[in-house]
Every structure is written in C-alpha cells, then in structure tokens.
Amino acid sequence: MGAYLFTWRQGCRVKEDHPLFSGNWFWALFRSRAKVSELQQLCYQLGLALDAGVDLRQACRREAARAKSSALRSRLEYVAGQVAKGTPFHEALRECGDFFPPLFVELVTIGELTGQLPETLLELSRQYEELLSRRRAFLRVISFPLVELGIALAVIGLLIWILGIIGDPYQPVFDPVGLGVVGTPGLIRYLMVLGLVALGIWLGIRLVREGFRWVWPLQKLLLRVPGIGPAVETLLMSQIAWALARTLGVGMDVKRAVRLSLSSTNHGQYLEQIQPILEALTSGQTLSEAFRSSGVFPEYFLDVLENGELAGRVPEAMDHLGQQLRERAIHAMQVLAVIGGWVIWGLIALTIIYFIFRLASFYLGVLQAPLEGF
C-alpha cells in the first residue's frame, strides 16, 4: 500500500493517479480519514433527510455546516459545492481521495445509480452503529484496569519527585525506577520514557489498522494466538459476510464485490488472498470454490457460501450469516476486552513486584553499608 500525491481542490484533498514514494508509510500514518462515528452520523442524517424528500444539495450543505471536525467539514463543503454544480454525489465523494472508505463510496455509488441512496445510507448507518457499539463495549470492560494503571504510573512519578525533594543529599536516595536520578530531573526523564512507550503503542495500532504489507505477518500471527485469534477471526468474518451481502445484493460485479469485501477488513490474511481468488474466478471456478482454494476461510463460512450458490441466493445467505456473526462478534469483543483487562492487570502486578524488589534491594544495601568497614 503506497502513499499518493494529493492536491487540494477547493478544500478537498484529491488523490492523483501516480504514486509518490511507494515506501512513504510514515506520512500515511498521519493522513486524514473519516472516523466511524462521523460516518455513522453522516449516513444517518443524510439517509433520513433524503428519505423524507429533502433535496440532496440542501442535505449536503446542512451536513457540512453540522460537521464538528475541520477535516470532515472541508470535504463536505467541497462535496456540497460539487453537487450544487450538478456533479453526482458519489463522484464528489470519490474526488476526496481516500478520506472516505472505498466500500462506503462504492455502495453509495450503486445506491445513487439504482435510486436507492436513502436506503443504502441508512443501512450503512446501522452497520457503523454496530461497530461503535462493539467498540464502546470493549472500552467499558478495560476502562477500569486502564484507570488503575494510570493511577499506578502517576504514583510512581509522584514518588520519584517527592524522594528527590525530601532526600538527604549526603545519603543514598531510593531510586524507584532505576533511571539514576530523582526529583524534578528524574520526573522529567520518567515522563519522557512513558511518552515514548505511549508513542510506540499508538504507532503499532496505527500500523495494524492501516494494513501495511509489512505488518501482515503480525496480523496473521495474532490470529494464531489462543483466545485472541478466534475472536478476531469472528469479527473479520462478520465484516466480510456483511460486505458480500451488501455488494452482491445491489448487483455489483462479483470480482469487484470480492475485492471490496476483503479490502474492507484491512487485514493481511485476507488482503493477500484477493488476487488469487480473482484469478480463480477468472479461470472459471465458482465463488465458493475460489474462496475454498485460498485455505484461510473457516468451514462454516464456506458451507454457507456454497449453499447460497446452489440456491442462487448468495446475498441472502451472506446476510443471514452476517446476522449470526454479529451476535458472536459481540461476544468476541467481550473476550478481547477481558483479555486486554488481564494484560493490564498483569502489567500492574509486574510493576508492583518490580518496585518491591527495588525497595528491598535498596533497604538491604543500606543495612549492609555499615558492616562493609568491618
């Protein structure tokens, strides 16, 4: 996944056709993209307005004025301006580069061309709301352990600072974290270390979410971790089933639907299967045969896909499977949240144990110091 050259056209960043520095992954981490919460609100409000008979141009202007983030506002203002000039809504969205997800743009395109734009937007709104619900459930479970970890780290920082103030400059002072200094200099160094750790975690999350090719091995490795792997696979299968149901249900070309559905996961395990599956379809294999030949999809998914093909109802079969997987996805998020909570608890326990040993070592050193002269 390379970076691209972007130009600004009336406040909207437009992607050019040629790549710029294919390895420029660093800048790609900071590119602006629509948030799931923003997409949910946009789809919901636009869908309701259009379903009630509001003119598309007026609805776009209203959503542009309502947008909270400057990034979204500038894109919607551009889209509203283009729609007012007679440009189709989906083309105006497409001109905003990769700010809007490809699957979102493609479904809006099909919905607008088939006269089902309000229904498409409301369906997208429901999907984004489910994603947000899972995320909120995950955060609810791990919020308390995160607060406790934050308190523990704050207490350590306070201890470093206080020991430097009350300590005797002519006597050894207990150094809690082993940075070599206490007091204000020690606190500054401690905060710098925490900042670097937080930056590393943020970069890791961004790299995994962006789906860079060189992160794919790590993504695939997580699928093989007991407890985490099955939960993540359920979430990914739920996304693929929903995307296939929506894309095939509106009559999209099969190859295009497969590419968009697998790309929507942003996961290396399925991104690297796009080309082999498309080649299998080109050679004359059925959809289920092409998916089965990849060897990475669970048996229950392949069985439902094959039965849907035999009955000539693949979109309906995928939609039904997606509904079942959505219920399992909620449980999967709870499992991931519990695992995340235990990991945080483990970090807190390791931190406490480390400081107990540091304090014991310091105390024993103070007791042994007077005896060294004998």
MIDOFI-79437 format. One record per residue (C-alpha): z, y, x; residue number from 1; chain. Coordinates in steps of 0.1 Angstrom, whole numbers, m for minus. Example, Ala and Ser with C-alpha at 12.3 -4.5 7.8 and 13.67 -1.06 7.14 Angstrom:
// MIDOFI-79437
+-------+-------+-------+-----+-------+
:     Z :     Y :     X :   n : chain :
+-------+-------+-------+-----+-------+
:    78 :   m45 :   123 :   1 :     A :
:    71 :   m11 :   137 :   2 :     A :
+-------+-------+-------+-----+-------+
// end
This chain:
// MIDOFI-79437
+-------+-------+-------+-----+-------+
:     Z :     Y :     X :   n : chain :
+-------+-------+-------+-----+-------+
:     0 :     0 :     0 :   1 :     A :
:   m12 :    30 :    18 :   2 :     A :
:    m5 :    67 :    13 :   3 :     A :
:   m31 :    90 :     0 :   4 :     A :
:   m42 :   126 :     4 :   5 :     A :
:   m31 :   147 :   m25 :   6 :     A :
:   m44 :   181 :   m36 :   7 :     A :
:   m28 :   205 :   m61 :   8 :     A :
:   m48 :   215 :   m91 :   9 :     A :
:   m31 :   239 :  m115 :  10 :     A :
:     3 :   224 :  m107 :  11 :     A :
:    m7 :   188 :  m108 :  12 :     A :
:    m9 :   167 :   m77 :  13 :     A :
:   m43 :   148 :   m78 :  14 :     A :
:   m50 :   118 :   m57 :  15 :     A :
:   m82 :   119 :   m37 :  16 :     A :
:  m104 :    88 :   m32 :  17 :     A :
:   m98 :    83 :     5 :  18 :     A :
:   m66 :    70 :    22 :  19 :     A :
:   m47 :    92 :    46 :  20 :     A :
:   m27 :    74 :    73 :  21 :     A :
:   m25 :    39 :    58 :  22 :     A :
:     8 :    33 :    75 :  23 :     A :
:    24 :    66 :    63 :  24 :     A :
:    51 :    48 :    44 :  25 :     A :
:    78 :    74 :    53 :  26 :     A :
:    62 :   102 :    32 :  27 :     A :
:    55 :    77 :     4 :  28 :     A :
:    93 :    73 :     1 :  29 :     A :
:    96 :   109 :   m10 :  30 :     A :
:    67 :   112 :   m33 :  31 :     A :
:    75 :   123 :   m68 :  32 :     A :
:    72 :    99 :   m97 :  33 :     A :
:    82 :    99 :  m133 :  34 :     A :
:   117 :    84 :  m140 :  35 :     A :
:   121 :    57 :  m165 :  36 :     A :
:   144 :    79 :  m186 :  37 :     A :
:   117 :   106 :  m186 :  38 :     A :
:    90 :    82 :  m196 :  39 :     A :
:   112 :    69 :  m224 :  40 :     A :
:   118 :   104 :  m238 :  41 :     A :
:    82 :   114 :  m234 :  42 :     A :
:    68 :    83 :  m251 :  43 :     A :
:    93 :    85 :  m279 :  44 :     A :
:    89 :   122 :  m287 :  45 :     A :
:    51 :   121 :  m284 :  46 :     A :
:    49 :    90 :  m304 :  47 :     A :
:    70 :   104 :  m332 :  48 :     A :
:    50 :   137 :  m332 :  49 :     A :
:    16 :   121 :  m333 :  50 :     A :
:    27 :    95 :  m360 :  51 :     A :
:    39 :   125 :  m381 :  52 :     A :
:     5 :   141 :  m378 :  53 :     A :
:    12 :   168 :  m352 :  54 :     A :
:   m18 :   179 :  m331 :  55 :     A :
:   m19 :   163 :  m297 :  56 :     A :
:   m23 :   197 :  m280 :  57 :     A :
:     7 :   211 :  m297 :  58 :     A :
:    28 :   180 :  m289 :  59 :     A :
:    18 :   181 :  m252 :  60 :     A :
:    28 :   218 :  m250 :  61 :     A :
:    61 :   211 :  m267 :  62 :     A :
:    70 :   182 :  m243 :  63 :     A :
:    60 :   203 :  m213 :  64 :     A :
:    84 :   231 :  m224 :  65 :     A :
:   111 :   205 :  m231 :  66 :     A :
:   109 :   187 :  m197 :  67 :     A :
:   140 :   191 :  m176 :  68 :     A :
:   127 :   183 :  m141 :  69 :     A :
:   102 :   206 :  m124 :  70 :     A :
:    81 :   177 :  m113 :  71 :     A :
:    76 :   164 :  m148 :  72 :     A :
:    72 :   199 :  m163 :  73 :     A :
:    44 :   208 :  m139 :  74 :     A :
:    25 :   176 :  m147 :  75 :     A :
:    29 :   180 :  m184 :  76 :     A :
:    19 :   216 :  m183 :  77 :     A :
:   m13 :   206 :  m165 :  78 :     A :
:   m19 :   178 :  m190 :  79 :     A :
:   m14 :   201 :  m219 :  80 :     A :
:   m38 :   226 :  m204 :  81 :     A :
:   m64 :   199 :  m198 :  82 :     A :
:   m60 :   185 :  m234 :  83 :     A :
:   m64 :   221 :  m248 :  84 :     A :
:   m97 :   223 :  m229 :  85 :     A :
:  m109 :   191 :  m246 :  86 :     A :
:  m101 :   166 :  m219 :  87 :     A :
:   m89 :   132 :  m233 :  88 :     A :
:   m52 :   127 :  m229 :  89 :     A :
:   m55 :    96 :  m208 :  90 :     A :
:   m79 :   113 :  m183 :  91 :     A :
:   m55 :   142 :  m179 :  92 :     A :
:   m27 :   117 :  m171 :  93 :     A :
:   m49 :    99 :  m146 :  94 :     A :
:   m56 :   131 :  m128 :  95 :     A :
:   m19 :   134 :  m120 :  96 :     A :
:   m23 :   107 :   m93 :  97 :     A :
:     4 :    81 :   m91 :  98 :     A :
:    31 :   102 :  m108 :  99 :     A :
:    28 :    81 :  m139 : 100 :     A :
:    29 :    43 :  m136 : 101 :     A :
:    m6 :    26 :  m137 : 102 :     A :
:     4 :     3 :  m166 : 103 :     A :
:    16 :    33 :  m186 : 104 :     A :
:   m17 :    51 :  m180 : 105 :     A :
:   m38 :    21 :  m188 : 106 :     A :
:   m20 :    13 :  m221 : 107 :     A :
:   m22 :    49 :  m231 : 108 :     A :
:   m60 :    48 :  m223 : 109 :     A :
:   m65 :    18 :  m245 : 110 :     A :
:   m43 :    32 :  m273 : 111 :     A :
:   m62 :    65 :  m273 : 112 :     A :
:   m96 :    48 :  m273 : 113 :     A :
:   m87 :    25 :  m301 : 114 :     A :
:   m70 :    52 :  m322 : 115 :     A :
:   m35 :    36 :  m318 : 116 :     A :
:   m20 :    61 :  m294 : 117 :     A :
:    12 :    67 :  m316 : 118 :     A :
:    19 :    30 :  m319 : 119 :     A :
:    13 :    25 :  m282 : 120 :     A :
:    36 :    53 :  m271 : 121 :     A :
:    64 :    41 :  m294 : 122 :     A :
:    61 :     5 :  m281 : 123 :     A :
:    63 :    19 :  m245 : 124 :     A :
:    93 :    39 :  m255 : 125 :     A :
:   111 :     7 :  m268 : 126 :     A :
:   103 :   m11 :  m235 : 127 :     A :
:   116 :    17 :  m214 : 128 :     A :
:   147 :    19 :  m235 : 129 :     A :
:   154 :   m18 :  m229 : 130 :     A :
:   151 :   m12 :  m192 : 131 :     A :
:   175 :    17 :  m194 : 132 :     A :
:   200 :    m4 :  m214 : 133 :     A :
:   199 :   m31 :  m188 : 134 :     A :
:   205 :    m5 :  m161 : 135 :     A :
:   234 :    10 :  m179 : 136 :     A :
:   250 :   m24 :  m185 : 137 :     A :
:   247 :   m31 :  m148 : 138 :     A :
:   263 :     2 :  m138 : 139 :     A :
:   291 :    m3 :  m163 : 140 :     A :
:   302 :   m35 :  m146 : 141 :     A :
:   300 :   m23 :  m110 : 142 :     A :
:   313 :    13 :  m116 : 143 :     A :
:   350 :     4 :  m113 : 144 :     A :
:   345 :   m15 :   m80 : 145 :     A :
:   324 :    14 :   m67 : 146 :     A :
:   352 :    39 :   m76 : 147 :     A :
:   377 :    18 :   m58 : 148 :     A :
:   355 :    15 :   m27 : 149 :     A :
:   351 :    53 :   m28 : 150 :     A :
:   389 :    58 :   m30 : 151 :     A :
:   394 :    34 :    m1 : 152 :     A :
:   369 :    52 :    21 : 153 :     A :
:   385 :    86 :    11 : 154 :     A :
:   420 :    74 :    20 : 155 :     A :
:   407 :    63 :    54 : 156 :     A :
:   391 :    97 :    60 : 157 :     A :
:   424 :   114 :    50 : 158 :     A :
:   444 :    91 :    73 : 159 :     A :
:   421 :   100 :   102 : 160 :     A :
:   426 :   137 :    96 : 161 :     A :
:   463 :   136 :    90 : 162 :     A :
:   471 :   114 :   120 : 163 :     A :
:   454 :   140 :   142 : 164 :     A :
:   475 :   168 :   128 : 165 :     A :
:   509 :   152 :   129 : 166 :     A :
:   504 :   131 :   160 : 167 :     A :
:   521 :   138 :   193 : 168 :     A :
:   495 :   150 :   219 : 169 :     A :
:   516 :   133 :   246 : 170 :     A :
:   518 :   100 :   229 : 171 :     A :
:   491 :    75 :   218 : 172 :     A :
:   479 :    81 :   183 : 173 :     A :
:   468 :    54 :   159 : 174 :     A :
:   430 :    54 :   156 : 175 :     A :
:   423 :    38 :   122 : 176 :     A :
:   385 :    31 :   126 : 177 :     A :
:   382 :    29 :   164 : 178 :     A :
:   359 :    60 :   168 : 179 :     A :
:   380 :    72 :   197 : 180 :     A :
:   392 :   104 :   180 : 181 :     A :
:   414 :   115 :   151 : 182 :     A :
:   420 :   148 :   134 : 183 :     A :
:   391 :   170 :   124 : 184 :     A :
:   366 :   157 :   151 : 185 :     A :
:   374 :   122 :   140 : 186 :     A :
:   369 :   130 :   103 : 187 :     A :
:   335 :   146 :   111 : 188 :     A :
:   324 :   116 :   130 : 189 :     A :
:   337 :    93 :   103 : 190 :     A :
:   317 :   112 :    76 : 191 :     A :
:   286 :   110 :    98 : 192 :     A :
:   289 :    73 :   100 : 193 :     A :
:   293 :    70 :    62 : 194 :     A :
:   263 :    93 :    57 : 195 :     A :
:   241 :    71 :    80 : 196 :     A :
:   252 :    39 :    61 : 197 :     A :
:   245 :    56 :    27 : 198 :     A :
:   211 :    67 :    40 : 199 :     A :
:   203 :    32 :    52 : 200 :     A :
:   212 :    18 :    18 : 201 :     A :
:   191 :    44 :     0 : 202 :     A :
:   161 :    37 :    22 : 203 :     A :
:   165 :     0 :    17 : 204 :     A :
:   165 :     4 :   m21 : 205 :     A :
:   135 :    28 :   m20 : 206 :     A :
:   115 :     4 :     3 : 207 :     A :
:   121 :   m26 :   m20 : 208 :     A :
:   113 :    m5 :   m51 : 209 :     A :
:    81 :     8 :   m36 : 210 :     A :
:    69 :   m27 :   m28 : 211 :     A :
:    55 :   m21 :     6 : 212 :     A :
:    38 :   m51 :    20 : 213 :     A :
:    61 :   m55 :    50 : 214 :     A :
:    91 :   m56 :    26 : 215 :     A :
:    76 :   m85 :     6 : 216 :     A :
:    93 :  m112 :    28 : 217 :     A :
:   127 :   m97 :    20 : 218 :     A :
:   119 :   m96 :   m17 : 219 :     A :
:   108 :  m132 :   m16 : 220 :     A :
:   139 :  m142 :     3 : 221 :     A :
:   161 :  m127 :   m24 : 222 :     A :
:   145 :  m150 :   m49 : 223 :     A :
:   159 :  m179 :   m30 : 224 :     A :
:   195 :  m167 :   m29 : 225 :     A :
:   216 :  m188 :   m52 : 226 :     A :
:   228 :  m167 :   m82 : 227 :     A :
:   207 :  m137 :   m74 : 228 :     A :
:   173 :  m154 :   m73 : 229 :     A :
:   172 :  m169 :  m108 : 230 :     A :
:   185 :  m137 :  m123 : 231 :     A :
:   158 :  m116 :  m105 : 232 :     A :
:   131 :  m141 :  m115 : 233 :     A :
:   141 :  m138 :  m152 : 234 :     A :
:   138 :  m100 :  m150 : 235 :     A :
:   104 :  m103 :  m134 : 236 :     A :
:    91 :  m129 :  m158 : 237 :     A :
:   102 :  m107 :  m187 : 238 :     A :
:    82 :   m78 :  m173 : 239 :     A :
:    51 :   m99 :  m167 : 240 :     A :
:    52 :  m115 :  m202 : 241 :     A :
:    57 :   m81 :  m219 : 242 :     A :
:    28 :   m66 :  m198 : 243 :     A :
:     4 :   m95 :  m205 : 244 :     A :
:    13 :   m93 :  m243 : 245 :     A :
:     5 :   m56 :  m244 : 246 :     A :
:   m26 :   m56 :  m223 : 247 :     A :
:   m42 :   m87 :  m237 : 248 :     A :
:   m31 :   m77 :  m272 : 249 :     A :
:   m52 :   m45 :  m271 : 250 :     A :
:   m83 :   m63 :  m259 : 251 :     A :
:   m82 :   m54 :  m223 : 252 :     A :
:  m103 :   m74 :  m198 : 253 :     A :
:   m84 :  m105 :  m186 : 254 :     A :
:   m88 :   m96 :  m149 : 255 :     A :
:   m77 :   m61 :  m154 : 256 :     A :
:   m47 :   m72 :  m175 : 257 :     A :
:   m36 :   m97 :  m149 : 258 :     A :
:   m38 :   m71 :  m121 : 259 :     A :
:   m18 :   m45 :  m141 : 260 :     A :
:     8 :   m70 :  m153 : 261 :     A :
:    15 :   m84 :  m119 : 262 :     A :
:    14 :   m50 :  m102 : 263 :     A :
:    40 :   m37 :  m127 : 264 :     A :
:    66 :   m59 :  m111 : 265 :     A :
:    62 :   m42 :   m77 : 266 :     A :
:    74 :   m75 :   m62 : 267 :     A :
:    57 :   m91 :   m32 : 268 :     A :
:    60 :  m126 :   m47 : 269 :     A :
:    35 :  m117 :   m74 : 270 :     A :
:    16 :   m88 :   m58 : 271 :     A :
:     2 :  m112 :   m32 : 272 :     A :
:   m10 :  m136 :   m60 : 273 :     A :
:   m32 :  m110 :   m77 : 274 :     A :
:   m63 :  m117 :   m56 : 275 :     A :
:   m60 :  m155 :   m56 : 276 :     A :
:   m56 :  m155 :   m94 : 277 :     A :
:   m85 :  m132 :   m99 : 278 :     A :
:  m107 :  m154 :   m76 : 279 :     A :
:   m96 :  m185 :   m96 : 280 :     A :
:  m106 :  m167 :  m128 : 281 :     A :
:  m140 :  m158 :  m113 : 282 :     A :
:  m146 :  m194 :  m103 : 283 :     A :
:  m142 :  m205 :  m140 : 284 :     A :
:  m106 :  m215 :  m142 : 285 :     A :
:   m86 :  m207 :  m174 : 286 :     A :
:   m58 :  m182 :  m173 : 287 :     A :
:   m31 :  m209 :  m173 : 288 :     A :
:   m49 :  m229 :  m145 : 289 :     A :
:   m52 :  m197 :  m124 : 290 :     A :
:   m16 :  m189 :  m127 : 291 :     A :
:    m5 :  m225 :  m121 : 292 :     A :
:   m26 :  m227 :   m89 : 293 :     A :
:    m5 :  m200 :   m74 : 294 :     A :
:    25 :  m222 :   m74 : 295 :     A :
:    50 :  m194 :   m78 : 296 :     A :
:    55 :  m192 :  m116 : 297 :     A :
:    82 :  m212 :  m134 : 298 :     A :
:    71 :  m241 :  m155 : 299 :     A :
:    83 :  m227 :  m188 : 300 :     A :
:    61 :  m196 :  m183 : 301 :     A :
:    31 :  m218 :  m175 : 302 :     A :
:    37 :  m240 :  m205 : 303 :     A :
:    39 :  m211 :  m229 : 304 :     A :
:     7 :  m196 :  m214 : 305 :     A :
:   m12 :  m229 :  m217 : 306 :     A :
:    m1 :  m234 :  m253 : 307 :     A :
:   m11 :  m199 :  m261 : 308 :     A :
:   m46 :  m205 :  m246 : 309 :     A :
:   m50 :  m238 :  m266 : 310 :     A :
:   m41 :  m220 :  m298 : 311 :     A :
:   m62 :  m189 :  m289 : 312 :     A :
:   m31 :  m167 :  m292 : 313 :     A :
:   m21 :  m158 :  m257 : 314 :     A :
:    m9 :  m122 :  m266 : 315 :     A :
:    13 :  m136 :  m294 : 316 :     A :
:    27 :  m164 :  m271 : 317 :     A :
:    35 :  m139 :  m244 : 318 :     A :
:    51 :  m116 :  m268 : 319 :     A :
:    73 :  m144 :  m282 : 320 :     A :
:    82 :  m154 :  m247 : 321 :     A :
:    89 :  m118 :  m237 : 322 :     A :
:   114 :  m115 :  m266 : 323 :     A :
:   132 :  m147 :  m255 : 324 :     A :
:   133 :  m135 :  m219 : 325 :     A :
:   146 :  m101 :  m229 : 326 :     A :
:   178 :  m118 :  m242 : 327 :     A :
:   180 :  m138 :  m210 : 328 :     A :
:   173 :  m107 :  m189 : 329 :     A :
:   204 :   m90 :  m204 : 330 :     A :
:   225 :  m120 :  m191 : 331 :     A :
:   206 :  m118 :  m158 : 332 :     A :
:   216 :   m82 :  m153 : 333 :     A :
:   252 :   m91 :  m161 : 334 :     A :
:   251 :  m119 :  m135 : 335 :     A :
:   237 :   m94 :  m109 : 336 :     A :
:   263 :   m69 :  m118 : 337 :     A :
:   291 :   m94 :  m114 : 338 :     A :
:   277 :  m105 :   m80 : 339 :     A :
:   274 :   m68 :   m70 : 340 :     A :
:   310 :   m63 :   m81 : 341 :     A :
:   322 :   m92 :   m60 : 342 :     A :
:   303 :   m80 :   m30 : 343 :     A :
:   320 :   m46 :   m33 : 344 :     A :
:   354 :   m63 :   m37 : 345 :     A :
:   346 :   m82 :    m6 : 346 :     A :
:   339 :   m50 :    13 : 347 :     A :
:   372 :   m35 :     2 : 348 :     A :
:   391 :   m67 :    12 : 349 :     A :
:   374 :   m68 :    46 : 350 :     A :
:   382 :   m31 :    51 : 351 :     A :
:   419 :   m37 :    43 : 352 :     A :
:   421 :   m67 :    66 : 353 :     A :
:   404 :   m48 :    94 : 354 :     A :
:   429 :   m19 :    92 : 355 :     A :
:   458 :   m43 :    90 : 356 :     A :
:   447 :   m59 :   123 : 357 :     A :
:   441 :   m24 :   138 : 358 :     A :
:   476 :   m13 :   128 : 359 :     A :
:   492 :   m45 :   141 : 360 :     A :
:   474 :   m42 :   174 : 361 :     A :
:   485 :    m6 :   178 : 362 :     A :
:   521 :   m14 :   169 : 363 :     A :
:   522 :   m43 :   193 : 364 :     A :
:   508 :   m21 :   220 : 365 :     A :
:   535 :     5 :   215 : 366 :     A :
:   562 :   m22 :   217 : 367 :     A :
:   548 :   m37 :   249 : 368 :     A :
:   543 :    m4 :   267 : 369 :     A :
:   579 :     0 :   278 : 370 :     A :
:   580 :   m36 :   291 : 371 :     A :
:   550 :   m32 :   314 : 372 :     A :
:   571 :   m15 :   341 : 373 :     A :
:   594 :   m44 :   345 : 374 :     A :
+-------+-------+-------+-----+-------+
// end
